[in-house]
Amino acid sequence: MVKPTLRTKSIGTKVSEEEYVQLERAARAEARTLGEWCRHVMLASVNGHLADAQKSDGAELRALMAELVALRTILLNVLYKQANGERLTAEEMQRLIERADADKFKKAVERLRQVAKSG
């Protein structure tokens, strides 16, 4: 059995709050931790594969799927309320949107993984 290479070196950098948020968002879109995502991007860059990694990592697909998942969540909730004769206030609608947006990337990645397993 081959033992995995131990990672014993670390790299650190300082970023602004805004940059950190952007990096977290990019990592979350790929269902990776921030550290995993940074390692992936750095190694892809140094190995000359950054452009390939950006094209083939499926980020666009995950973003599109996330939006579809959020839209589906909102639509189903609205239709359910209407089918029961209830009206939706502006505040309730805003809460639905925020809730759908909060976990849309996680749900999208789960759905894409389900498709990959079954296909």
N, C-alpha and C positions, 0 to 999 in steps of 0.2 A: 504494500500500500504506500502511495506517495504522500508525504506530508506536505501540507500547503506551506508556502513561503510565509514566514513571519514578517509582519510589518513592524519594524523597530524604529523607523525615522519619522519625524513629523515636520510639517511645514505650517507656518502660521502667517497670517496677514491681518491687517486692520482694514475695516471697511466702515463706511458711514451707515447710519440706521437705514437709510433708503436703499443703499446697495445691499445690505443684509436682507432686507425684505424681498428684493428682486432675486437674490440667490436662493432664498428659501422657497420662493414661488417656483423657480425653475426646477429645483430638486423635487418638490412636491408633485409637479407636473409629470415627472418621470418615476414617481413612486419610489424615490430614493431618499436616504437621509442626506442632510447637507454635506456631511463628510464624504459619503460614498459618491455623491454627485460631483463634488469638487475633484476628487481623485480621478473619476472617470474623465472629466473634461480636461484636466491637466495632462493625464497620460495620453489621451487621444490627440491633444495638441502637440506634445513632444514627439509622438510617433507619426505625425503627419496625417492623422486620421480625423482631425477635428471637423473638417467640412463633411466628411463621410458620416461621422457620428451624428452630426446635427441633422443631416438629411434622413438617416435611416433609423433614428432612435424612436420614431413614432410620436414625437411631441405634438405634431399637428393633429394626428389622429386622436391622441388623448385629449387635447384641448377641444376638438370638435365633439368627441364623445361626451366630455364633461358638460358641454353646453346642452347637448341633447338630453342627457340624464336630468339636468336641472329643469329644462323645459318640460320634460315628461312629469317630473315630480309636481311642478306647479300646476300643470294642466289637469292631472288626475285629482289633485286636491280641490281645485276650483270646480271641476265637473261633479265630484262627489258632493260638495256642498250644494250645488245647484240641483242635483238629483233629489236631494233631501229637502228641497224648498227653502234653503237658507240663503241669505244674502251675505256677501263678503264685503267687509269694510275696507277702506284704504289701508288702515293699520294692519288688519289681518293679511291683506295681500302683500304688504311690505315684509311682514314676518315670514310668509311663505317663500318669498324670493330670497330673503337672507338665509333661511334654513336650507333651501335648495342649493344656494351658492356655497354654503359652508362646507359641505362634504361632497360636492360634485366630482372633484378629481379622484377622491378615494373610490367612490362608486363606479366611476368610469373605468378605472384601472381594474377593479374587481370584475366588471362586465367583460372587459377585453381579455382578461385572464380566463374567464369561463369559456369564451369563444375559442381561445387558443387551445384549451384542454379538450374541447369537444371536436375540434376540427383537425 
